[in-house]
Amino acid sequence: MELKMKNCPFCGGRATLRTHNRTIINHETKRNCYVRCMECDAHGKRFIEGDSQTERMIARMSAVDAWNTRDGKNENIYIGG
């Protein structure tokens, strides 16, 4: 399944889905995912990926949905690194 992301609401740049092993919960490193603008580094809300393929896909779809939701306030999108 291809996840389509809108361009950045701040600069119009191309966005990409990123994943990182940086979130620590109960002394375990968990993968998290988020959408980031390739131009200005604005990024969306981070979501923890679960252990199953289904949980990973749900987290990734949630990250894209948070990025794509534009309510005029861009409350789910943050400026800078």
N, C-alpha and C positions, 0 to 999 in steps of 0.2 A: 504494500500500500504506500503510495506516494503522498507525503504530507506537504501541502501547499501553504507557503507563508506569504503574507502581505509584505510589501516594502516597509522600511522604517518610517514611522510617523513623524520623526524629527528631521531626517535628512533625505529620505527617499531611497536610501541605499538598500542593497540586497541583504536579506536575512538568511541565516543558516541555523540548523539545529545542532547544538553542541551537547556532548556528554562528558562528564568528569567523575573520577573516583575521589571526591573530596569531602563528602558529608559523612560525619562520624556519629553513629547512633549506637548506644550501649557498647562502646569500644569496638565497633565494627565499621569498616569503611564501606559506604554505600555509594552506588552510582547515582548521580543526579543529572537531569537534562534541562535545557533551557534554550530559547532562541536568542541569537545575538546578531546585531547589525554588523556587517563586514566593514562599513565605512566609519561610523561614529562610535561604535562599541556600546550603543544602547542595548540593554538586554531585558528579557522578560523574566517572569517569576520562575524560580527553580522548582522542579518536581523530583521526588525520590523515585528511582526505578526499583521495582520489586525483583524477586528472583526468577519469576517465570517469564516466558516470552510475552504472555498476555499482559502481565503487570508492566513490563517495559513498554509495550505499545500504548497502553492506557496513559502512562506518564508522559510519553512523547506526544500523544495526541492532546493531552491537557496543556502541555507547554506551548504547542502551536496554537491551540484555541485561545489561551491567555494572551499570546502575542497578537493574534488576529482580531481580538475583541477591541473595538474602538468606540468608546463612549464619549469622546470629546475631551476626557480628562486623562486618558492613557494611564490609569491607575495601576495597571499590571506591567508597565514598562518603565525602566529606570535608565537614566543617562550615565554614560561613562563606565569604566571598568569596574 
